[in-house]
């Protein structure tokens, strides 16, 4: 009788030890993932606060095909990837025909990075662009600037 009690106690303790080690591993991994996600979110918030853009020039041309030219300044303190910058004209996503980064000295580097203080020149050609009333530029992290044209008046939001 003494051996069966101590044997069963040893089996119960061994089972509890195995169960605790499995629980600890799972809990530790989940806490690490949550902490890493919070850190990544903090980095995204800092990046979002450091990105800012401003549309400084907007021109519609009625030549054939119609052309839309937009100049946008990077007024933030973070480098923005040009490939992650989107153009929306009258609620329609458009792929620019030409994007050029213009540095402060007027040169045009061969890169897809848009540094602070530089200007992005976006040109789009299409059939109905002369009648476009609203243009929105959206960079990574959702930072955007909008220009609304009604008649000859241009309003930058």
N, C-alpha and C positions, 0 to 999 in steps of 0.2 A: 504494500500500500504506500509506503514512503517513496518508492522509486517511481511509481506512476504519477504521483502528484508533482514531484520535482521534474520529471520528464515532460509532463504536459505544461508546466510553468515555463520550462526552457523553450518549448515549441511556441508558446504564446509570446514570450519575450522576443524570440527570433522573428516571428511574424510581425510584431510591432516595430522592431528595428528595421526590417525591410520596408514596411509600409511608410515609416517616417522618412527613410532615405529617398523613396520615390516621391513623396509629398514635398520634401525639401528641394529636390532637384527641379520639380515642376514650378514651385513657388519662386525659387531663385531666378529661373529663366524668365518667368513672366514679369517679375519686378525689374529685371535688367531691360527687357523690351519696352516696358512702360517708361523707364528713365531715359532710354535712348530716344524714344518718340517725343518725349517732352523736350529733350535737348534739341532735336531736329526742328521742332516747332518754334523754339526760341530763336534758332538761327534764321528760320524763315521770316519771323516777325522783324528781326533786326534788318535783314535784307530788304524787306518791304518798306521799312521806314527810311532806308537809305536810297531808295530809287524814287526819282521824280522826273517828269518830263513836261515840256511845254511846247505847244504848237506855236511857231512864230511866223509862219508864212503859209498861205494857202492860195492856190491859183487854179482856176478851171479854164481850160482852153477849148474852143469850139472847132478846132481844126479836125480834119478827118485822119485817123480816128480821134475821138475826144481824148484829152489828156488832163490828168489831175496831178498837180505837183504840190507836195507838202514838205515843209522843213520843220523838223522837231529838234529841240535842244534837250540834251541830257543835263538837267539842273540838279540832279542828285549827287551822291558821293560814291556810287557803286557802278561798276562796269556792267553794261547790259548786253546780252547776246542779241544781235540783230535778227537771227533766225527765230528767236522766240518773241519777236515783236509782230503784232497782228494789226491789220488794217480793216476797218469796218466802214463801209460807205452805204448810207441809207439802209441800215440793218442787214447788209449783205457782206459776208466775209469775202475779201478780195486778196488775191496773191499779187503783190507788187511786181511790175515788169522790171523795175530797176531800183535798187537801194544802194546808196553811197554814203559812207561815213566821211564827214569833212572835219578835219582837225582844226584846232584854234589858229594854226598858222596858214590854213587854207589848203594844205595838202590832203591827199586822199590815200590813206593806207590800204593795203590789200589784206583786210582782216574782217571778220564778222563781229568784232567787239566794238561797242559804242561806249567810249569812256566819258567820265564827267567833263563837262565843258565842250564836248564835241557836238556836232550837228548831224542829224540823219536826214538825207534827201531821199524822199520816196516819190516815185513816178509810177502812175498807173494809166494804162490806155484802155479804152472801151467805148462802146456805142452810146451809152446813156449817162456818161459821167458829167456832161455839161449841165445836166439838170439836177445833180446831186445837191442835197440840202444839208446833210449831216455827215461829218467824218469823225471817226473815233480811232485813236491810236492806243493800243493796249500792249504793255510790256509784260515781262514775266512778273509773277506775283500779283497780277491784276491792276497794276498802276496804269491809269489812263488819262488822256486829255481829249476833249471834244471841241470841235468847231461847228457852229451852225450858221449857215448862210441863208438869209431870206432876202431875196432881191439883190441889192448891191451891198447890204449890210452884213458884216461878218462878226459873229459873236463867239468868243473863245470861252468855253466853260472850264 
